[in-house]
Amino acid sequence: MKASDEWVFLCAAHRLPMECCAIDYMTHTLEGTTAVLNQPRWFPTRGAFKEDPVSGEAAESSQAGDSETWKVFQSIARRLHRLLAHVF
């Protein structure tokens, strides 16, 4: 997907990252996001974290994910943000 003349985004849905047309990139990104958000490995309690990623303080729920889960969530947010770069 090409959002501008400066940026070319590679689609991570393929075995080796490669360029996709915009509609395929968006579809792959949304399908991948849905798959990750529905995996109990990353989000066992569907929305809670062990610690606040900003302050580092422990959250109330001790059964939530960890900092690795937060990294996955940040990656998802970054990929969804790229969709907006193309749409607008």
Number of C-alpha atoms within 10 A of each C-alpha: 20 17 16 10 6 6 9 12 17 16 21 16 16 11 7 9 11 13 16 19 11 17 12 14 22 21 13 17 20 16 12 15 18 12 10 16 17 12 11 11 11 20 20 16 13 13 10 18 22 19 19 15 14 6 7 10 10 12 14 12 12 12 12 18 21 17 14 10 18 18 13 16 17 12 13 19 12 11 19 15 11 18 19 11 11 14 9 6
